[in-house]
Amino acid sequence: MSKENKETLKIYDQKADVYLKTSIKHNNLDPDKAKRKREKLEGFIKKNMELLPKDAKVFEIGSGDGLNAKYIKDLGYDVTASDMADVFINEIKSKGLKTIKFNALEDEFTEKYFAIFCWRVFVHFTKEDAQIVLQKTYETLENGGLFIFNAINREIKNVDEEWVDFSNEYHMGAKRYYKYFSENELNEIITKTGYKICDFYKEGGANNNKWLVYVLKK
Ligand SMILES: C[S@@+](CC[C@H](N)C(=O)[O-])C[C@H]1O[C@@H](n2cnc3c(N)ncnc32)[C@H](O)[C@@H]1O
C-alpha cells in the first residue's frame, strides 16, 4: 500500500462527515444537474448489472455514501458495500446494506463475486496501488465476472499526481492525494492482468473527457 493512499485514508477517517455534507450541499446548488448525473450513472450500473446472473454477488470498493451499493441492491443483487472510514461505514449501514470495513490494498477477499464496482476510488491510488487492486480483483472474480471502475484522465491536467483539496463537490478541508492516469498507463497495467476490456469511454468535465471509464471482464 502506498504512503499516499495511507495518508489519504487518514484524512477520510477524520473528515468523512465534511465530505458527506459537502456533496449534499453541492447537489442542492443545481438539483437538476445532480439528478441528470445520478440517472446517467444508474443507467450505466443497470446496463452492466443486467449482464450478471440474477441474484449475483456484487462487491463495492470504497462505497462512500453507499448510494451506488443501495442502487445495486434495489436492482435485486446480493451486494456487499465497503469502505475504510467509520463515518462512511455508518452511513452505508444506515441504508440497510451489508457492509464491511475493507482496505482494497491490504485486505484479502474471502468470497468470489460476479462483479466488483469501484467508482471514483482509483483517484487515490498510485500506479502501483492500481496494479495491486486490478490483480487482486481479477483473482477473486468468478470467470466472466466484471470489474467496473473509473479514473481521472491525465489529459485534463497534464500532471501525474498532486495533493489537493478541491473547492467543489470534493471539498473536505484537507488535501488528499490524486492520481491522474493516462489511457496508455492504465491499458499497460490492465494488460498485465488477465482482464479483457469489454467497454471503455470518456465522460464528464468541460470536454467530456474528465473520467476514463472501464468495464473489464475476467
Ligand atoms: C471520492 S470518494 C468516492 C466514494 C464513492 N465511491 C462515490 O463514488 O461516491 C473515494 C473513496 O475511496 C475510499 N478509498 C480510498 N482508498 C481506499 C482503500 N485503499 N481501500 C478502500 N477504500 C478506499 C475512500 O474511503 C472514499 O470513500
PDBQT file of the ligand as one rigid body, heavy atoms in Angstrom, charges set to zero:
ROOT
HETATM    1  C1  LIG A 301     -14.039  10.217  -3.798  1.00  0.00    +0.000 C 
HETATM    2  S1  LIG A 301     -14.616   9.024  -2.635  1.00  0.00    +0.000 S 
HETATM    3  C2  LIG A 301     -15.786   8.104  -3.649  1.00  0.00    +0.000 C 
HETATM    4  C3  LIG A 301     -16.860   7.412  -2.855  1.00  0.00    +0.000 C 
HETATM    5  C4  LIG A 301     -17.901   6.650  -3.695  1.00  0.00    +0.000 C 
HETATM    6  N1  LIG A 301     -17.296   5.512  -4.370  1.00  0.00    +0.000 N 
HETATM    7  C5  LIG A 301     -18.555   7.578  -4.675  1.00  0.00    +0.000 C 
HETATM    8  O1  LIG A 301     -18.335   7.448  -5.896  1.00  0.00    +0.000 OA
HETATM    9  O2  LIG A 301     -19.305   8.453  -4.232  1.00  0.00    +0.000 OA
HETATM   10  C6  LIG A 301     -13.215   7.918  -2.509  1.00  0.00    +0.000 C 
HETATM   11  C7  LIG A 301     -13.480   6.722  -1.624  1.00  0.00    +0.000 C 
HETATM   12  O3  LIG A 301     -12.390   5.797  -1.746  1.00  0.00    +0.000 OA
HETATM   13  C8  LIG A 301     -12.166   5.206  -0.494  1.00  0.00    +0.000 C 
HETATM   14  N2  LIG A 301     -10.804   4.609  -0.506  1.00  0.00    +0.000 N 
HETATM   15  C9  LIG A 301      -9.635   5.194  -0.820  1.00  0.00    +0.000 A 
HETATM   16  N3  LIG A 301      -8.616   4.321  -0.687  1.00  0.00    +0.000 NA
HETATM   17  C10 LIG A 301      -9.161   3.140  -0.302  1.00  0.00    +0.000 A 
HETATM   18  C11 LIG A 301      -8.639   1.857   0.013  1.00  0.00    +0.000 A 
HETATM   19  N4  LIG A 301      -7.313   1.605  -0.019  1.00  0.00    +0.000 N 
HETATM   20  N5  LIG A 301      -9.495   0.865   0.367  1.00  0.00    +0.000 NA
HETATM   21  C12 LIG A 301     -10.828   1.111   0.422  1.00  0.00    +0.000 A 
HETATM   22  N6  LIG A 301     -11.394   2.305   0.162  1.00  0.00    +0.000 NA
HETATM   23  C13 LIG A 301     -10.565   3.314  -0.201  1.00  0.00    +0.000 A 
HETATM   24  C14 LIG A 301     -12.352   6.377   0.471  1.00  0.00    +0.000 C 
HETATM   25  O4  LIG A 301     -12.551   5.968   1.790  1.00  0.00    +0.000 OA
HETATM   26  C15 LIG A 301     -13.581   7.056  -0.144  1.00  0.00    +0.000 C 
HETATM   27  O5  LIG A 301     -14.791   6.507   0.335  1.00  0.00    +0.000 OA
ENDROOT
TORSDOF 0
